[in-house]
Amino acid sequence: MKTKLTIISVFILVLIFSVAPMAQAQSEDVSSNLEVYRITMVNGEEVVEQVTTISPGDTLEYRLTYTNNLSDAISDLQPILPIPQGVQYLENTAIPELEEASLDAEGNTFQSLPIQREETLESGLVVEREVPAREYRRLRWRVPALESQASVMLRARVWVINRSNL
């Protein structure tokens, strides 16, 4: 149990510290808050509970809230949510809908969705194929405007990979 709690603590800290600097990069007057919830089904109903432990196979929902602390509106805010190792983004779970994603965990190479890549078939023919959402390492939204003292909540769900998938 202690190992499980240590893993969850490290996991959440890595995610929080990788998100927090991005809010600072947007503007010193924009604050961010990250919360992580476990999503389960009970009697056909979705149950949402704040995370205390994480187990392989869990579905988690990240809720990233940005707040404009300025006296003026902000335009074209582009919040980024990194997807840590050990989890996979679940396609079409982002609210509001994602604008772009990156296959690179650290760079700023974002592409419009769905991301496509070229693959060479055995015949030598080169085709474009859609990259599975589980390969996305960073998600980016576009918030056209955020009024003074207003907040926006961004959500995305991930699946915790079990050990047989690593």
KACOR-V201210 format. One record per pair of residues at least 6 apart in sequence whose ideal C-beta (glycine too) atoms are under 6 Angstrom apart, sorted by the first residue. I is the first residue (numbers start at 1). GAP is how many residues later the second one is. D is the distance in whole Angstrom. If there is no record, write none. Layout:
<<I	GAP	D> <I	GAP	D>>
This chain:
<<4	49	6> <8	45	5> <8	46	5> <14	70	6> <15	69	5> <16	18	5> <18	64	5> <19	15	5> <22	58	5> <23	7	5> <23	9	4> <29	40	5> <29	41	4> <30	36	6> <30	38	6> <31	36	5> <31	38	6> <32	34	5> <33	32	5> <34	30	5> <35	28	5> <36	15	4> <36	24	6> <36	26	6> <37	11	5> <37	13	6> <37	24	5> <38	11	5> <38	13	5> <38	20	6> <38	22	6> <39	9	6> <39	20	4> <39	22	5> <40	7	5> <54	106	6> <56	104	5> <56	106	3> <56	107	6> <57	105	5> <58	102	4> <59	98	6> <59	100	6> <60	98	5> <61	94	6> <61	96	5> <62	94	5> <63	90	6> <63	92	5> <64	17	6> <64	90	5> <65	86	5> <65	88	5> <66	13	6> <66	86	5> <67	84	4> <68	6	5> <68	78	5> <68	80	6> <68	82	6> <70	78	6> <71	77	5> <72	76	6> <73	72	5> <73	74	5> <73	75	6> <74	72	5> <75	70	5> <77	66	4> <77	69	5> <78	62	6> <78	64	6> <79	62	5> <79	75	6> <80	58	6> <80	60	5> <81	58	5> <81	75	6> <82	56	5> <83	6	5> <83	54	5> <86	75	6> <87	71	4> <87	73	5> <88	46	4> <88	71	5> <89	44	5> <89	47	5> <89	69	6> <90	67	4> <90	69	6> <91	42	4> <93	63	6> <93	64	4> <94	62	5> <95	60	4> <98	15	6> <98	41	5> <99	41	6> <99	42	6> <99	43	4> <100	10	4> <100	11	6> <100	12	6> <100	40	5> <101	35	4> <101	38	5> <102	7	6> <102	8	5> <102	35	6> <102	36	4> <103	32	6> <103	34	6> <105	32	4> <110	30	5> <114	16	5> <115	16	4> <116	12	5> <116	14	6> <117	14	5> <118	8	5> <118	10	6> <119	8	6> <119	10	5> <120	6	5> <139	17	6> <141	13	5> <143	9	5> <146	6	6>>
